[in-house]
Amino acid sequence: EAGVEGMARFLRRFWREVTTHASQPDHPEVDAATLDAGQKALRRQLHETIQKVGDDYGRRHSFNTAIAALMELLNHVAKFGDASDQGRAVRHEALQAMVLLLNPVTPHVSHALWQVLGHPETLLEDVPFPRADPAALVRDALTLAVQVNGKLRGTIEVAPDAPREAVEAAALAEPNVARFIEGQAVKKVIVVPGKIVNIVVAG
């Protein structure tokens, strides 16, 4: 029963989010070229979720992980307080996609919320299932963990195409990392692209 209660809470939260958004007067189109960092981040989370949910439904037949991903996305949408035109546009895109992504498991709720979002009554099975936009999945920056002798000591942000030398320099310059390597000889810097930097120092 606790599981049913949890799903009911999630759907009530989603319903409130959609109806509150729909009560606003206009919902502009997303202009990907003008999005700021926060808008890009939410849009990337949306399209990562679209990709995951589509794979969970279609290939893995794993409905629980699909719902978990949508719950996580709702948390991000709920925290997104951007009321600008493009902020509302990104939120609108996210909520519309979520309605369609939930339709296989909650068809009645999805049917009603589709109309709340301004669409005429229609069979949602006739509406194309959301597809991830490859451009929206591109990250402007990557967050890498930095370890010293295998222990996490900090994080850095680097461009996805940053050269290895720049990644190493940023890791060595990170203030907390620098504190842990001060006065010690750096024997090796291991960079796992897109994931982690491990600095090996002499004990």
C-alpha positions in Angstrom: 0.0 0.0 0.0 2.9 2.4 0.7 3.9 2.1 -3.0 0.4 3.0 -4.1 0.4 6.0 -1.7 3.8 7.1 -3.1 2.5 7.0 -6.7 -0.6 8.9 -5.7 1.5 11.7 -4.1 3.7 11.8 -7.3 0.6 12.2 -9.5 -0.9 14.9 -7.3 2.4 16.8 -7.4 2.5 16.4 -11.2 -1.1 17.5 -11.6 -0.5 20.6 -9.5 2.7 21.4 -11.5 0.8 21.1 -14.8 -2.3 23.1 -13.8 -0.2 25.9 -12.2 1.9 26.2 -15.4 -1.2 26.0 -17.6 -2.8 28.9 -15.7 -0.2 31.3 -17.1 -1.3 33.3 -20.1 1.2 32.2 -22.8 3.6 29.4 -23.5 6.3 30.5 -26.1 8.3 28.1 -28.2 11.7 27.0 -27.1 14.5 28.9 -28.9 17.5 26.6 -28.2 20.0 29.2 -29.5 19.0 31.8 -26.8 18.8 29.5 -23.7 20.9 30.4 -20.6 22.8 27.9 -18.5 19.9 27.0 -16.2 17.4 26.6 -19.1 19.9 24.4 -21.0 20.4 22.3 -17.9 16.7 21.6 -17.4 16.3 20.9 -21.1 19.2 18.5 -21.0 17.7 16.7 -18.0 14.4 16.4 -19.9 16.0 14.9 -23.0 18.2 12.5 -20.9 14.9 11.4 -19.3 13.2 11.0 -22.6 16.1 8.8 -23.8 16.1 6.7 -20.6 12.3 6.2 -20.4 12.1 5.2 -24.0 14.9 2.6 -23.5 13.3 1.4 -20.2 9.9 0.9 -21.9 11.0 -0.4 -25.3 14.2 -2.4 -24.7 14.4 -3.2 -21.0 10.7 -3.4 -20.1 11.6 -1.8 -16.8 8.7 0.4 -15.8 9.8 1.1 -12.2 13.1 2.7 -13.3 11.2 4.8 -15.9 8.8 6.1 -13.3 11.8 6.8 -11.0 13.4 8.9 -13.7 10.2 10.9 -14.2 9.9 11.5 -10.5 13.5 12.9 -10.5 12.7 15.1 -13.5 9.6 16.4 -11.7 11.8 17.4 -8.8 14.0 19.5 -11.2 11.0 21.1 -12.9 9.5 22.0 -9.5 12.7 23.7 -8.4 13.0 25.6 -11.8 11.8 29.1 -10.9 12.6 30.8 -14.2 9.5 32.9 -15.2 11.1 34.4 -18.3 9.6 33.6 -21.8 12.2 30.9 -22.5 12.0 29.6 -18.9 8.3 29.0 -19.4 8.9 27.5 -22.8 11.4 25.0 -21.4 9.0 24.1 -18.6 6.1 23.7 -21.1 8.2 21.3 -23.2 9.2 19.3 -20.2 5.6 19.0 -18.9 4.2 18.1 -22.3 6.8 15.4 -22.7 6.2 14.0 -19.2 2.5 13.7 -20.0 3.3 11.6 -23.0 6.0 9.6 -21.2 3.5 8.7 -18.4 0.7 7.8 -20.8 1.6 4.1 -21.0 1.2 3.7 -17.3 -1.4 6.5 -16.4 -3.5 6.9 -19.5 -6.5 8.6 -17.8 -4.4 11.2 -16.0 -2.3 11.8 -19.1 -5.4 12.2 -21.3 -6.8 14.9 -18.9 -3.5 16.8 -18.5 -2.9 16.9 -22.2 -6.1 19.0 -22.5 -5.1 21.1 -19.5 -1.9 22.0 -21.5 -4.1 23.4 -24.3 -4.5 20.5 -26.7 -7.8 19.3 -28.1 -9.2 16.0 -26.8 -7.3 13.3 -28.6 -6.1 9.7 -28.3 -2.5 10.1 -27.0 -1.5 6.8 -28.6 -1.9 8.7 -31.9 0.5 11.5 -30.7 4.2 10.7 -31.5 6.2 9.5 -28.5 8.8 12.0 -27.4 12.3 11.5 -28.9 15.5 12.9 -27.4 17.0 15.8 -29.2 20.8 15.1 -29.6 21.6 18.8 -29.5 19.9 19.1 -26.1 22.0 16.3 -24.7 25.3 18.1 -25.4 26.9 19.4 -22.2 28.7 22.8 -22.1 30.8 21.6 -19.2 31.6 18.4 -17.4 32.0 18.0 -13.7 34.9 15.7 -12.8 35.7 14.2 -9.4 39.3 14.8 -8.3 41.0 12.2 -6.1 44.3 12.3 -4.3 45.7 8.8 -3.8 42.2 7.4 -4.4 40.3 9.6 -2.0 37.8 12.2 -3.2 39.2 15.7 -2.5 37.3 18.0 -4.8 35.5 18.5 -8.2 36.3 20.6 -11.2 34.3 21.8 -14.2 35.9 21.6 -17.6 34.8 21.9 -21.2 33.9 18.5 -22.8 36.7 18.9 -25.3 39.3 20.3 -22.9 42.8 18.9 -23.6 44.3 16.6 -21.0 46.9 19.2 -20.0 44.1 21.7 -19.1 42.2 19.0 -17.1 45.4 18.2 -15.2 46.1 21.8 -14.5 42.6 22.5 -13.3 42.7 19.4 -11.0 46.0 20.4 -9.5 44.8 24.0 -9.0 41.6 23.1 -7.2 42.0 24.7 -3.7 41.1 21.6 -1.6 43.2 19.3 -3.8 46.1 21.7 -3.7 45.9 21.6 0.1 46.3 17.8 0.1 49.2 17.7 -2.3 51.1 20.6 -0.8 54.7 19.7 -0.1 54.4 16.3 -1.7 55.8 15.1 -5.0 53.2 14.4 -7.7 54.1 11.0 -9.2 51.3 10.6 -11.7 48.1 12.2 -12.8 45.5 9.7 -14.2 42.7 11.3 -16.2 39.6 9.1 -17.1 37.9 11.3 -19.7 34.6 12.6 -18.7 34.7 11.0 -15.3 37.6 11.4 -12.8 41.1 12.7 -12.2 43.3 10.7 -9.8 46.5 12.4 -8.5 49.0 10.0 -7.1 51.5 11.6 -4.7 54.4 10.2 -2.8 53.5 9.5 0.8 
